[in-house]
Every structure is written in C-alpha cells, then in structure tokens.
Amino acid sequence: MLQTLTKARTDRVPSLNSLRKSLLSISPEEATFARRGFQCDDAQTQQQLERVGHTFLQGYHSAIAYDDSNLLLTQLNTVSPEWRGFAFEGAAMGLALLDGLTPWKGKRVERFLGEAGANHTYMVHVGVGWAIARLPWLRDEYLAKLDPLLSWLAIDGYGFHQGYFYGRDFVTGIAIPKRLSGYAGNVFDQGLGRSIWFVNGADLTRIPQTLENFPPVRRADLWSGIGLACTYAGGVDSDGIAALKIAAGEYQPELAQGAAFAAKTRLRARNLTAHTQMACQVLWGMSAEAAAEITDIALQDLPKSSPAKLKGKLGDMLPAYEIWRRRIQAQF
C-alpha cells in the first residue's frame, strides 16, 4: 500500500510541473521586435537586442522548470558570461512569480539571493520587478523582502517591463504609472528609459526625439536608464555612444551615472564585456573598473532607506538610493 501511495505521488509531480510550465510559459516570439513592434534599421543591432530578450526567457523558463536550486544554477551557468546576467534576471522573475502564486513554498528569491544569485544581485532585484508588473497586488510584500537600498531596482524593473510590453501606452502615450507616487515614479522612469533603448532599436536619432516628447521633469531619469542600457546591453559602436553623449546634452551626468551602474553590475558578476568597457571610456573617459569604483565610493556613509511603503509625498527627504545616484553624477 505504501509503495502504491509513493508511486502515485511520484507520478503526480511531472504533471504538476507540466501544468506550472504550461500556465506560466512565455513564448519566445514575445521577445522579437516584430511581435513587440520595435523599430530597428540595423540587423546586427536587432539581433543583439533580441538575444537579450531570448536569454531572459531562457532563465525565466529554467526557474519555472527546476525546483532544485542546484539544477537551476547549472542551467543558468550554461549561458555564456556576456549574456548570463539576463538569464539570472529572468530566473528572478520566475522565482518571484512562484513565490507569489505559491506562498506556502515562498522565500525562493531570498534563497536565490543568498546563494546562486549573490553575484548577480542587481539583476535579480530588477527581475523581481517583472513579477511585480504581473502581480502588482504583491508589490509591497516583495519589496519588504529585498535589500533596503537595492529594492528600488525592482521598481526600475517594473518600469522596463511596462515600456517593453506596453510601449504604446508608456513610451508613445507617455502614460504615468498607476499606484506609484513620490520617488517611485522617478525610479520607474529609469527602467522605462532602459526599455526605450530597445523600443527604438538603439537608434541614435529616434531615442533623443522620443525623450523630447516627455515632460522635462521626467527626462533626467529616462536618460539615466538609457545610459545603463547602452552600456550593459550594447548594440552600437563607440561613435554611436559618442553621438548619444552629445545628444544627452545637459543630461550627460545622468547618462554617465547609468553607465557606471552597468559597469558595477557586470564587474560584480565577473562578466565584463568589451562594449561595457568601451561605453565607459566614451562616457566617463575612464575604464569600467574605475567607473564602478565611483559607485562604491558613493556608497560610503549612505543612510538606510526602503521603498516598502510607496504612498505619500516624498517631501524634503531624499531616499538613500537617490543620494547614491546624485553622488555618482556629481563625479562626472
């Protein structure tokens, strides 16, 4: 009798996993420019940016498929180092969704951050933001579990998600996100800026035009996101980055700050790339290592803050995350 029950439980596991994958699966087509309606005039750039999306989905589906953290890590580490951060970002989305949908088996993200995802902590926090976009009623619960400083990156990830999947509303239509107030709106725009790099296919003419359509009060954060995306994801050569720097005009400090964030993210994960190094040389006039060090120095004596509660006005108190960003911009 015991053998029969054990066999029944074992036979039921694949079907439950199959059901989970079936319900949560995202088609690879969703990461294509054709499906998203993104514009790109350069085939190589389009291939580069589409690969970002496909690698993200590879990590996402791995997290959905593997309950065992060691098996998940094995799958993520099959991705080449240049692209691996995107896989970890996708895995974080998958784990966060599972935490939200099966709370009795929660703490997947927390365990991931404490173990396999530690070196990719920035990308993991951003990936949680994708889950927030899908399960917005769990936003505050998610944020309360994350690092008090880096939890703002989840709001950044939320902004990227909305721009990537709903660009007609948030990029073209310049919609303001609901249920966000105070400084959270600024961080949302930083993620939205990253998505504009993809929406406009890294086109150095369309991007400044797109940002000019936004109210001036939103442009600084959008340019920060552009700086992070062009430095981390790549897609253009050094002449393109130089042209972007000129186009940024008064927002060059924000553009450079985004680039420094990208450099730090890659160096912590030990997956520094030639295009990240190149972008830092053009935007900062220094190496990616030196730009990343600026972000570390700016963290010294930083006050603590958490976006767990996002309602109410910002007032005169700047969150630690914004103080961090401004210190970096001041070094430009």
Sequence and secondary structure as in RCSB ss.txt:
>XXXX:A:sequence
MLQTLTKARTDRVPSLNSLRKSLLSISPEEATFARRGFQCDDAQTQQQLERVGHTFLQGYHSAIAYDDSNLLLTQ
LNTVSPEWRGFAFEGAAMGLALLDGLTPWKGKRVERFLGEAGANHTYMVHVGVGWAIARLPWLRDEYLAKLDPLL
SWLAIDGYGFHQGYFYGRDFVTGIAIPKRLSGYAGNVFDQGLGRSIWFVNGADLTRIPQTLENFPPVRRADLWSG
IGLACTYAGGVDSDGIAALKIAAGEYQPELAQGAAFAAKTRLRARNLTAHTQMACQVLWGMSAEAAAEITDIALQ
DLPKSSPAKLKGKLGDMLPAYEIWRRRIQAQF
>XXXX:A:secstr
 HHHHHHHHHHHHHHHHHHHHHHH   GGGGSHHHHT   S HHHHHHHHHHHHHHHHHHHHHHH  SHHHHHHH
HTTS HHHHHHHHHHHHHHHHHHHHH GGG  HHHHHHHTTTGGGHHHHHHHHHHHHHHSGGGHHHHHHTS TTT
THHHHHHHHHHHHHH HIIIIIS    TT  TTHHHHHHHHHHHHHHHHTTT TTHHHHHHHTS HHHHHHHHHH
HHHHHHHT  S HHHHHHHHHHHGGGHHHHHHHHHHHHHHHHHTT   HHHHHHHHHHHSS HHHHHHHHHHTTT
T      S   S  TT   HHHHHHHHHHHT 
